[in-house]
Amino acid sequence: MKIYNNFLGGDLSNVTLDFVGGDSKQQFNKNALTQPSDWYYNDRKLTYSYNSQGHRCKNFEDIDQDNYILVTGCSHTMGVGLELEKTYPYIVSKELGVDYYNLALPATGIDVVEYNLLTWFFTVIKKPKLVLVQWPDHSRYIEYDFKIKRGLERGSWQSAPDQMSFIVNSEDTGMFYARKYMTYNLIKTCSPSPLIPFNFGGQQDYGIYDLHMPKLDQARDLSHAGIKSHEEFTKTLLNHIEVNRLIK
């Protein structure tokens, strides 16, 4: 991750690619061998377009700043393995008749979510109509490498002894849980707009009333939630917004 105009964004900016990260061409070719001949992605063009701040959406100056929602989370919200038009942020914004900005970054933790949201809340004059927060796994965190001058995503996938020791000790002492609940309450307190927090799948709640994004199918990488999952979660979000009258 890099810092662009005080926001954390991905390493890639102002570029469009066919494959990124875990959704690599090598992985696609491997996955294709296990899928039926009519697999949706066999002949489907999928691209990742990153704006000037390394986010998978339009530049902030190009959105309708008087009519937008703000979205953040990890790779599930960025839409790894999915066409942009199949992701829930895109579908929700279209159904609501609003624009959107997506701060989500792959493999990110709650520290990055917190940093970007608070920076947005206190520096962007035009406030969003709604804030959607998909909480990542609480054991993820960012590590800064001063040699290459960028943030490195860290989590339970690490194998280095010192990193694993940190993760295990943080779980055992309750540090991760404390951070999770403090961040949850901080974001709720500071949000200038109605807030909808939610988790992915069976992940433990951050708060009592969190919603859950299901994993009903798989994206192109056969790891992240697929098209049906995003469509169904869109219905859940829209119903929640309507019942609670969160957008006027």
N, C-alpha and C positions, 0 to 999 in steps of 0.2 A: 504494500500500500504506500501511497505517496500523499503529500499534503498539497492541495490546490486551493488557493484563496481561503486558507484556514479550514478547509474541509478535507477529511480523509477520503481518498478515492482509490481506484485500482491503479495498477502499474500502467495500464493501457489507457490512452486518451486520444480523442480525435481520430479514431480508426474503426474500420469495420472488418471483422474476421469471420470465417466459416466455422472455426473450432477454437475453443479456449479451455485451459485448465484440464479438469478431469473429462470434459467432453471433447477429447482430442480425436484427431483423424484416426490414429492408431486404435483407440478404444472403439470408435465407430465401426471400423473394419472388423474388429474382433466380435463386436456385438451382432453385426449383420449376419455372421455365420450361424448364430443361434436362433435367429428370428425367421418367421415364415416369409414366403415370397411376397406377400402383400403387406409386409411391415410398413407402417405409415412413413417411416423415415428413409426407406430405401431410395425413393426418388423425390425427397422433399428438401428444398433449399432452406437452410437455417443460418441466420447471420447474427452476429453480436456487434452492435454499433455502440461505441462509447463516446460520451460527450467530452467537453474540454476539461471536466473534473474527474474523469474516469468512472462515470456512472452510466448505466445502461438506460438512458432516456434522453429527451431533448435538453439542450442547455437551458438554464434557468431563465435567461433573458428571452427565450423563445416560447415559454409557456404563458398562459393567461394568468398573470399574477393576482388578478382579482377573482379568479374562479378556479382554484386548484386544490388538490389534496396532496399530502406528504406521506410517503411510504418508506419504510426501512426494514431491514432484517438481514438475513444471510443469503446463501445461494438459492434457497427455495423462493425467496421474494425477488431476487435478481432474475430468476427464471433460467437456471442452467439446464441445457438440454431441450429448451422450448423456443419456438418462434415467439417473438415479442408479443404478437397479437393474441397468443394463447395464454399469456400470463395473467394472473388475477389482478395485478395493479392496472394493467391496460384495460381489461374487461370491465372492472369496477368503475374506472373513470369514465369509460364510454357510456355505461349504463346510467351513471349519475349526471352525465352531461357536463363534466368538469375536466380540467387538465390535471396532470399529475407530475410530481418529481419523485424519482426513485433513488434513495440513498443506499440501497442494499448492496452489500459486497460479499463475495464468496468466502466461506470459512471464517467469517468475522465473529467477534465476541461481543458481549454486552458493553465492554469498555468503548468499543468503536461506535456502537449504536448510541450510547450515552453522549459521547463527544460530539458526534455529528448533529444529533437532535438538539442538544443545548446550544451549540453554535448557531444552528438555524433559528431557534426560538429567540435568541438574543441579538442576532445581527440582521436577519431578514425582516424588513419593514412590513411587507405584505404577508399577512398570516394565512395559513391554509384553512380551508373549511373543515378539514378533518385530518387526523393523524393516525395512520395504521402502523402498528409496531409488531413485527414478528420477532419474538425473542429467540435468540440463538441458544445453543447449549451453554449452560452457565460456566463450564470448565474451559471455554475458549478465551484466549487473550492475545493481545498484540505485543510483540517484542520488537524493539527498535535496534537496527544494526547501523551504527554510526559510520562504518566503513563504506557501505553501499548507500547510505542515507535513505533508507526506506523501512517501513514497518513489515514485520514478518508474522504471518498468521500461525498461531500455536494452539494445540488442543490435544485431545486424547489419542490422536494418531501419531504423536511424537514418540520417538524411540530412544532419544539421547537420555542417559541416566539422570542428568541434572534436571532436565525438563520433566521427566516422569516423576521424579522425586517431588518436584514443586507441585505438580498436579495432585499427586496422592496426598501430600501433606495439607494442601489447601482444601481438599475434600474432607480429610479426617478432622481438621480443626474447625471446619464450618466457615472458613473464609469465603469460599465461593458462594455459599448460600447467603451469607451476610451481604456480600456485594450485590447478589441478585436482588434481594428484597429492598436494599437501599436504593439501587438504581431504579427499580420498578416504582417506588414511591416518589423518588425525585422527579422522574419524567412525568408522572401523573400530576405532581404539584406544579411543575413549571410549564406544562403544555398550555399554550394560549388558545388552543382549539379542542374540540371534543376528541377524545382519544379512544382507540380500539386496540387493546393489546391482545395478542394471541400466540399460541405455540404451534409447533409442528408435530403431528402425529401423537404418540403417547408420551411425549416429553412432559416432565413434571411441571405443573403450573407455576407461574411466577406470582399469580394472584388468584383470589377465589373465583373471580368471574371471567377468567380467560377463556377464549374460544380456542378451538383446535383445528388446524389445517390437516385434512386427511391425506393419506397416500393410497389412492384407489387404483392407480396405474403408474407406469414409469415413463420418464422422459427419454430422450434419445440416448443418454448415457447409461440407461438402465439402473440409475441410482436415485435420481431426484423424482419428485412427484410429477406426474404427467398431465396431459391435457384434461382428462376427466376430473382429476383431483382439483385442478385450478378452477374448472367450471363449477363444480359442486361447492367449493369454498366461496366462490363469488356469490352464489345464491345465499349462503349462510351470512356473509357480510352484508349483502343488500337487505336481507330480512332484518338483521340486527340494527342497521341504520334506520330502516323505516319504522320498526317497532319503537325504537328509542328516540325517534325524531331528531337525529343528530345533524342532519343537513336541512336547512330551511330553503 
